[in-house]
Amino acid sequence: NNQKHYILDFYFFCRNLFCRTTMGNRIKGKVKRKSIKAALSSSVGSKRKLSRMGKKQKKEHGGLEATFIGRSKCLRMLQVTLKDFRRLCILKGIYPRQPLGRVPGKKKGQTFYHIKDIRAIAHEPILEKFREFRAFMKKVRRAAGRNERDEALRRHATCPTYTISHLVKERYPRFQDGLADIDDALTLTFLFAALPADRGIPSKIAQKAKNLAASWGAYCATTCSITKSFISVKGVYVEASVQNIPVRWVVPHSFTQHLPTDVDYRVMMTFFEFYETLLDFLLFKLYSDIGLRYPVPVKDTGGEVIGGTSAILGANLRALTNAFESSKGSITNVVKESLEQDKKAVGEDENPKEENEKSRKTRELLKSVDSTIKKLEDEDGEEEEEDEEEVDLAGPLKVALDEMAEEHNRAVVPGSKEELDDGALKRKQLFQGLTFFLSREIPRGYLELICLAYGGKVGWEGDNSPIPMEDPSITHHIVDRPKLPNSYESLPKSREYVQPQWILDSANFIIMLPIAKYAVGSQLPPHLSPWVDNEEEGYKPAYLQEIEKLKNGETVDSNDVAVDDDEAVVEEDMAEKEDEVKPDSDTEEEGESSESGEDHDEDESAKKSKAEKKREKEEKEAHELAKTMMSRKATHLYGRMQHGLARKQDKLDELHRRRKEIDGKEKDAVGKTVLKQKVDRLKKERKTVEDEYSKTDGSMKKNKKRRST
């Protein structure tokens, strides 16, 4: 019986427990479970939402897992190799993306791509070309493996090709978009032009890079587009303004380049493959705007297509010069040709009112000159002086010539409709009339480009130089040696020998700087970067202040090195000297009056300093009170702002300290430092004043009579 009762008790216990869990009865101490029919709210879980809204979401079909996919999955979706996938991403401009927040699938360190980018690649026509090329290579390898050489060569001639012009138009719909994004393209192009042709870089690619770099340099030099340049350790930074769009690139130094083995040159060549097509598009448009043909034909370059970038640049420049070189002759012939062209234009034009106002003015000036010349020819036989005085030839001829000269200078190329803006015209006139000759140790590439862009003429020590070394028209001989060789003594004495930095500094500040500091063998001044905003930095170098004085027409004393911080020291010294210069009388009354005046000045200075300290204390207290009234967020933001200002001030203090240290260490020819030179100068000035005052029977020494206590 006891066993029977035990079984019944256990049965009822289990039944009660089952009913409580399944029927939803409340249990004390536990939260009542929500019914599946309860109303949805924003705080419900994803599983409960799925149970109400529809079927359960499959894995990796929603959220970040469906938006971002890994690289291995991309390869499986596209059915391409890793090499082809990289090429596709580079050509299409698709790069990996890092999801914000958590990592999809908890896979840290994996490369992810957006699903929309991968779908765009899947519909790319080049992808089908890559598959055709894979099948083609299988056939070629099969024929080569069977020793069927003729079959392999025949199949190799039918290799599938592709173009990426549609990708350039897809990524850059407008011309301005492509022009604003060629910084990397030019940098990589100039890099390939400087690298040697090796197994990693085919000679065909290196030669194409040289042609592109030379074509771009020829355009910039022709249109005077170079605005800034700076020599750094990495290379020469150059900036050009093309159609009011700044373009900046880096020209490598002309050293012997050794190709490192840990660099994947296939990726670089894929980038260059796209940049090559982009630059061809842009250069064709730029050359067409100035009325020239691109690419420059080989026959126009004189067959000079093999060699370095400098040689190709010179060949392209000569070709451009021959392309737009106008007729050369006397003034009368130029006026006559212009008049004939104007007459033809007037005869062909049915509506003269639509003519340009500028051409109308030019035509009127030329007609006035022509009428004046005809009047002189008619009255040439007459010898009356009164009639000769009535004919005014100088006025119309001068105005016409000035107008023609201005139009000739402002035109990008003679006969072209494109004109230079005011900035480009100013740059073109900087080196106008100057002839530079580059010595053999000078890197010719970027220096020739800068000289030509600013209106100068360039010759070099080597083959194909348009200007010989002994030409007397050379105004500046660029030398980078500690001293001139003896062979230069036989050259004409009319030229100046300067170092290459003079060209870049003069071009950056658009002023012909004095060549004394850039002489051969002398220590060069600091090479200032044109991209630094001195007002934002809060520090202006001493040499920049000197250049600004030169641009303002002020005279600069080479011995006066006391600027900025030193000026305050000089003012204090001069104030002390003025106090010492005050003459004292021999009488006691004058001595007492001077002492009383000094005491009065001391009392006033003490009052001023006391008032200044009180004002500073009040400002500090008000500042601390204002900080206490700020919120926590505003206080934190204010602290970060003050931290940034403090770091900037520390940087400025360090620059001032280094500058003062450098100025103190500089020595003259005798070996005296700058501070020593300043002391000597002040002593000489003091002695001169004393000598002049001694002639008046006076004394500049102070009467140090002590006051009676």
Buried (B, 14 or more C-beta within 10 A) or exposed (E): EEEEEEEEEEEEEEEEEEEEEEEEEEEEEEEEEEEEEEEEEEEBEEEEEEEEEEEEBEEEEEEBBBBBBBBEBBBEBBEBEEEBBBBBBBBBEBEBEEEEEEBBBEEEEBEBBBBEBBEBBEEBEBBEBBBBBEEBEEBBEEBBEEEEEEBBEEBBEEEEEEEBEEBBEEBBEEBEEBBBBBBEBBBBBBBBBBBEEEEBBEEEBBBBBBBBBBBBBBBBBBBBBBBBBBBEEEBBBBBBBBBEEEBBBBBBBBEEEEEEEEEEBEEBBBBBBBBBBBBBBBBBBBBEBBBBEBBBEEEBBEEBBEBBBBBBBBBBBBBBEEBBEEEEEEEEEBBBBBBEEBEEEEEEEEEEEEBEEEEEEBBEBBBBBBEBBEBEEEBEEEEEEEEEEEEEEEEBBEEBBEBBEEEEBBBBBEEBEEEBEEBBBBBBBBBEEBBBBBBEEBBBBBBBBBBBBBBBBBBBBEEEBBBEBEBEBBBBBBBBBEEBEEEBEEBEEEBBBBBBBBBBBBBBBBBEBBBEBBBBEEEEBEEBEBEEEEEEEEBBBBBBBBBBEBEEEEEEEEEBBBBBEBEEEBEEBEEEEEEEEEBBEEEEEEBEEBBEEEEEEEEEEEEEEEEEEEEEEEEEEEEEEEEEEEEEEEEEEEEEEEEEEEEBEEEEEEBEEEBBEEBBEEEEEEEBBBBBBBEEEBEEEBEEBBEEBEEEEEBBEBBEEEEEE
